[in-house]
Amino acid sequence: MNNKFRLVVVEPNGSGGLIHYAYQQCYGLAEEGVDVTLVTGREYELKDLPHNFRVNNMLDLWPLFEQKSEQNINANYLKRTWGKIRWNLRRVGRAMRLVRAWISLTRYLTKTRPDIVQFSKINFPFEIFFLSQLRRRGLHLSQICHEFELRESRSSLSSLFLNAYADAYNHFSVMFFHARENRDRFHSIFPHISTEKTFLIPHGNSGWLLRNPTRPEDVDALRKKYGFQKDDRVVLFFGLLAPSKGLDDLIDAFALARKLCDAKLVIAGYPTKHVDVGELRSRIAASNLTEDVILDTRYIPVNELGALMGLATVVVYPYRSSTQSGALQVAYTFGRPVIATAIGGLPEVVEDGKSGLLTPVQSPEKLAENIVTVVNDQESAARMGAYARHLSETRFSWRTVAKQMVEVYGRFLNSRTG
């Protein structure tokens, strides 16, 4: 089959996990012969990496990750009020920029007319209008369906969200999911979407991070920064900080585990607007863990990820809600055993007892037990880490993923021209 069809991958976020995902996917598809163009934001953080595909960073948006200060609850009324006004004005300004970006994108796609336009997450209901315009102009649209529910809300807003987005999925001719559980859940919520246009593919690894090998001195520098000793065992959480990630459960579990194992806990990642970092610090202090827990609330630079994983004895994903986890694939790439909750598509990725351990959702006691098991059994941890690396290089390699995607896209395009 001739794989030289033209694919435009649209990922507005120029930094963070989604652009890391898009970069690797584009690279893998290009290696399979696809003519790939990545359209993203002007703040494209991977511009200095090797590319075998084109990049058009035409979308004039804003940095996804900004330096944050912890909320000052003692600020006076006027300061708090002015802060809210500024926040709302910024949201209005950003909404206008996003609309302009969509207009520019629509013009670009209408002019270049690729064979397929691939999107990831649709963030706002108004974007459905632009999807419909692209469809009316004869373009074929696809989606990598990373998320289709509000993970950080279980209020009446959730049902409004689902109703608003129900029509969006009608505009995609092909949709990819990263786990059978996720696809089944999607069809239970949106039964009007044909199962014939939904497909399963693995979530690819983070092998691109290995192009610049991590030096021992990099790990030592990060260890010194955190104030750790060379033989300290480290339990690591890495990823965006959000309520759905189960950080409260992790802190409670570590307080229990700390009584039975000698370890440190690092929570590293950028806090979303739904997280109160001050409350996390208070919970850590209330559990008498201040000396044993590092809360690193930066957007972790790409060049530090290897060192961060190099510190870890085990990487923990105590999610309360999830579809899949790109952060988990980072741990696999660096050969680290994982502990993850049995939620969403995670049980389809974590082979219990082989690449890591599965634990019930919101069960600090069981999570603590699994932390103690891995930290106190270095031989078992090393064995699970090696198997995790094997999975990364085989089942979750981007070559494997790209071949499956090319086959699906090829069949679809042949059906359009046949």
C-alpha positions in Angstrom: 0.0 0.0 0.0 1.2 3.5 -0.8 1.5 5.4 2.5 2.2 8.8 0.9 -1.0 10.5 1.9 -0.9 14.0 3.3 -1.7 14.3 7.0 -2.0 17.5 9.0 -1.8 17.0 12.8 -3.3 19.9 14.8 -2.0 20.3 18.3 -2.5 23.9 19.5 -0.5 23.4 22.8 3.2 24.1 21.9 4.4 22.7 25.2 3.5 19.9 27.6 2.4 16.3 27.2 0.2 16.7 24.2 2.8 18.2 22.0 5.3 15.6 23.2 2.8 13.0 22.1 2.2 14.7 18.8 5.9 15.1 18.0 6.5 11.4 18.5 3.4 10.3 16.6 4.3 12.6 13.7 7.9 11.2 13.7 6.6 7.6 13.6 4.1 8.3 10.9 6.7 10.0 8.7 9.0 7.0 9.1 6.2 4.9 7.7 6.0 7.1 4.6 3.2 9.5 5.5 3.6 13.2 4.4 3.1 14.8 7.8 2.7 18.5 8.8 2.3 19.4 12.5 0.4 22.6 13.1 1.0 24.0 16.6 1.4 27.2 18.7 4.2 29.7 18.2 5.7 28.6 21.6 6.8 25.3 20.2 9.2 23.9 22.8 10.5 21.0 20.7 11.8 23.1 17.8 15.4 22.1 18.4 14.8 18.4 18.2 15.3 16.4 14.9 12.3 16.4 12.6 11.5 14.2 9.6 8.2 16.1 9.1 7.2 19.8 8.6 6.2 22.1 11.4 3.9 25.1 11.0 3.8 26.9 14.3 1.2 29.4 13.0 -1.2 29.5 16.0 -0.8 32.7 17.9 -1.8 31.5 21.4 -0.2 31.8 24.8 2.2 29.8 27.0 0.5 26.8 28.5 2.7 26.8 31.6 3.4 30.0 33.5 5.1 30.7 36.8 2.5 30.5 39.6 2.5 31.8 43.1 0.6 30.1 45.8 -2.7 31.7 46.7 -2.5 34.3 49.4 -5.6 33.8 51.5 -4.7 36.8 53.7 -4.9 39.2 50.8 -7.4 42.0 51.4 -10.7 42.2 49.6 -9.7 44.7 47.0 -6.6 42.7 46.0 -8.6 39.5 45.7 -11.3 41.3 43.7 -8.8 42.9 41.4 -7.2 39.5 40.9 -10.5 38.0 39.8 -11.2 40.9 37.4 -7.7 40.5 35.8 -8.3 36.7 35.5 -11.6 37.2 33.8 -10.2 39.9 31.4 -7.4 37.5 30.5 -9.8 34.7 29.8 -11.8 37.0 27.4 -8.6 38.0 25.7 -7.5 34.4 25.3 -10.9 33.4 23.9 -10.5 36.1 21.2 -7.0 34.8 20.3 -8.3 31.3 20.1 -11.1 32.3 17.8 -8.6 34.1 15.5 -6.3 31.0 15.6 -9.2 28.8 14.5 -10.0 31.2 11.6 -6.4 31.2 10.5 -6.3 27.4 10.8 -9.5 27.0 8.8 -8.1 29.2 6.0 -4.8 27.2 6.0 -6.5 23.8 5.8 -9.0 24.9 3.1 -6.1 26.2 1.0 -3.7 23.2 1.5 -6.4 20.5 1.5 -4.6 17.6 3.1 -6.0 14.1 2.8 -6.7 13.9 6.5 -6.7 16.5 9.4 -6.1 15.0 12.8 -7.1 16.7 16.0 -6.6 15.8 19.7 -8.8 17.2 22.5 -11.6 19.6 21.7 -11.6 22.1 24.5 -14.5 24.5 23.9 -18.0 24.0 22.4 -17.5 26.9 19.9 -14.7 24.9 18.2 -17.5 22.6 16.9 -18.5 25.4 14.5 -15.1 25.3 12.9 -15.1 21.5 12.6 -18.4 21.7 10.8 -17.0 24.3 8.4 -14.0 22.1 7.6 -16.4 19.2 6.9 -18.5 21.3 4.7 -15.5 22.2 2.7 -14.8 18.5 2.0 -12.0 17.8 4.4 -11.7 14.5 6.2 -11.2 14.9 10.0 -9.9 12.4 12.6 -9.2 12.5 16.3 -7.0 11.0 18.9 -9.6 10.9 21.7 -7.4 11.4 24.8 -10.3 12.7 26.9 -14.1 12.9 26.4 -15.3 13.6 30.0 -14.6 16.4 32.5 -12.2 14.6 34.9 -12.0 17.4 37.4 -15.8 17.9 37.9 -18.7 15.7 38.9 -21.3 18.5 39.1 -24.2 19.4 36.8 -21.5 21.0 34.6 -20.4 17.5 33.5 -23.7 16.7 31.9 -23.8 20.1 30.2 -20.3 19.3 28.9 -21.4 16.0 27.5 -24.4 17.5 25.8 -22.4 20.3 24.3 -19.8 18.0 22.9 -22.1 15.2 21.6 -22.2 16.8 18.2 -18.5 17.3 17.9 -17.8 13.6 17.4 -20.1 13.5 14.4 -17.5 15.5 12.4 -14.8 12.9 12.8 -14.5 10.1 10.2 -11.9 8.2 12.2 -11.4 8.2 16.0 -8.5 6.5 17.9 -8.7 5.4 21.5 -5.8 4.1 23.7 -7.8 1.4 25.6 -10.8 -0.9 25.1 -12.2 0.3 28.4 -12.1 3.9 27.1 -13.7 3.1 23.8 -16.5 1.1 25.5 -17.1 4.0 27.9 -17.2 6.4 25.0 -19.9 4.4 23.2 -21.9 4.1 26.3 -22.0 7.9 26.6 -22.3 8.6 22.9 -24.3 5.7 21.4 -25.1 7.7 18.3 -21.4 7.4 17.2 -20.8 4.4 14.9 -18.5 1.8 16.3 -17.2 1.3 12.8 -15.2 4.6 12.9 -13.5 4.0 16.3 -10.2 2.1 16.5 -7.8 1.0 19.2 -4.1 1.9 19.2 -1.5 1.7 22.0 -0.3 4.9 23.7 3.2 5.2 22.4 6.3 5.4 24.5 8.6 8.4 25.3 11.6 7.1 23.5 12.6 10.5 22.2 13.8 11.3 25.7 16.6 8.8 25.3 18.2 10.6 22.5 20.2 12.6 25.0 21.4 10.1 27.5 21.1 11.1 31.2 24.5 11.5 32.8 25.1 10.3 36.4 26.1 13.8 37.3 22.7 15.1 36.2 21.0 12.7 38.6 23.5 13.7 41.4 22.7 17.4 40.8 19.0 16.8 41.1 19.5 14.7 44.2 21.6 17.5 45.7 18.9 20.0 44.8 16.3 18.0 46.6 18.6 17.4 49.6 18.7 13.6 49.2 21.5 11.2 50.2 23.0 9.0 47.5 21.4 5.8 48.9 17.9 7.3 49.5 15.1 5.4 47.9 12.6 7.6 46.1 8.9 7.3 45.4 8.0 9.6 42.5 4.8 11.1 41.3 5.3 12.9 38.0 2.7 14.8 35.9 0.2 17.6 36.0 -1.1 18.2 39.5 -4.9 17.8 39.5 -7.6 16.5 41.9 -8.2 13.5 39.6 -4.6 12.4 40.1 -5.2 11.3 43.7 -2.5 13.3 45.3 -4.3 13.3 48.7 -4.4 9.5 48.5 -0.7 9.4 47.7 0.2 11.6 50.7 -2.0 9.5 53.1 -0.5 6.3 51.7 3.1 7.5 52.0 2.4 8.4 55.6 1.5 4.8 56.2 4.3 3.4 54.1 6.9 5.5 55.7 6.4 3.6 58.9 7.6 0.4 57.2 10.1 1.5 54.7 12.9 4.1 54.4 12.1 6.4 51.5 11.5 9.9 50.2 8.5 11.1 48.2 8.8 13.5 45.3 5.7 15.1 43.8 6.8 16.8 40.6 4.6 18.6 38.2 2.7 21.8 37.2 -0.4 22.5 39.3 -3.7 23.0 37.3 -6.2 25.7 38.4 -8.1 23.0 40.3 -5.3 22.4 42.8 -4.5 24.4 45.9 -0.8 23.9 46.5 -1.1 25.4 50.0 -3.6 22.7 50.9 -1.2 20.0 49.7 1.6 21.5 51.8 -0.7 21.6 54.8 -1.6 17.9 54.4 2.0 17.0 54.1 2.8 18.9 57.3 -0.2 17.4 59.2 1.1 14.0 58.4 4.6 14.9 59.8 6.1 14.3 56.3 7.7 17.7 55.7 11.2 16.3 56.0 10.5 13.4 53.7 8.4 15.0 50.9 9.6 17.3 48.1 6.8 19.2 46.3 8.3 20.5 43.1 5.5 22.5 41.4 7.4 23.6 38.3 6.7 22.6 34.7 9.5 20.1 34.6 11.9 20.9 31.7 12.4 18.1 29.2 16.1 18.0 29.9 15.4 17.1 33.6 13.1 14.2 33.0 15.9 11.7 32.7 17.4 12.8 35.9 14.0 12.8 37.7 13.4 9.2 36.6 17.0 8.3 37.5 16.2 9.2 41.1 13.1 7.0 41.3 12.9 3.6 42.8 9.2 3.4 41.8 6.8 5.8 40.0 3.3 6.1 41.4 0.1 7.0 39.5 -2.7 7.0 42.1 -5.3 8.4 39.7 -8.9 8.6 40.7 -10.0 9.1 37.1 -8.1 8.4 33.9 -8.2 7.3 30.4 -4.5 6.7 29.8 -1.2 8.2 31.0 1.6 9.6 28.9 3.5 10.2 32.2 3.4 6.4 32.8 5.0 5.8 29.5 7.9 8.1 30.6 8.5 5.7 33.5 8.3 2.7 31.2 10.8 4.4 28.8 13.3 4.8 31.6 12.8 1.3 32.9 11.1 2.2 36.1 8.4 0.0 37.8 5.1 1.6 38.4 2.2 1.5 40.8 -1.1 2.6 39.3 -4.7 2.5 40.2 -7.0 0.1 38.4 -8.9 2.9 36.6 -9.8 3.6 33.0 -7.3 2.2 30.6 -4.4 1.8 33.1 -5.0 -2.0 33.7 -4.6 -2.6 30.0 -1.1 -1.1 30.2 0.2 -2.1 33.6 0.8 -5.9 33.7 0.3 -6.5 37.4 3.3 -8.1 39.0 5.3 -7.9 35.8 5.8 -4.2 34.9 4.4 -2.9 38.2 1.5 -3.2 40.6 -2.2 -2.3 40.4 -4.1 -1.0 43.3 -7.7 -0.1 44.0 -8.9 3.4 43.5 -8.8 5.7 46.6 -7.3 3.0 48.8 -4.4 4.5 50.6 -3.9 1.4 52.7 -3.4 -0.9 49.7 -1.3 1.8 47.9 0.9 2.0 51.0 1.3 -1.8 51.0 2.4 -1.8 47.3 4.8 1.1 47.9 6.4 -0.9 50.8 6.6 -4.0 48.6 8.5 -2.3 45.8 10.8 -0.1 48.0 11.8 -3.0 50.2 12.4 -5.5 47.4 15.0 -4.0 45.1 15.5 -7.2 43.1 11.8 -7.3 42.3 11.8 -3.6 41.5 14.7 -4.0 39.1 12.9 -7.0 37.4 9.7 -5.1 36.9 11.6 -2.0 35.6 13.4 -4.1 33.0 10.1 -5.6 31.8 8.5 -2.1 31.7 11.4 -1.0 29.4 10.8 -4.1 27.3 7.1 -3.1 26.9 8.2 0.4 25.9 10.5 -0.9 23.2 8.0 -3.4 21.7 4.2 -3.1 22.4 4.4 0.7 23.0 6.9 1.6 20.3 5.8 4.4 18.0 6.7 2.2 15.0 4.0 -0.3 16.3 1.5 2.6 16.7 2.3 4.2 13.4 1.9 1.0 11.4 -1.6 0.5 12.9 -2.6 4.1 12.2 -1.4 3.9 8.6 -3.4 0.8 8.0 -6.6 2.4 9.4 -6.1 5.6 7.4 -5.2 3.7 4.3 -8.4 1.7 4.4 -10.5 4.9 5.0 -8.9 6.8 2.1 -9.3 3.8 -0.2 -13.0 3.6 0.7 -13.4 7.3 -0.2 -11.8 6.8 -3.7 -12.8 3.2 -4.4 
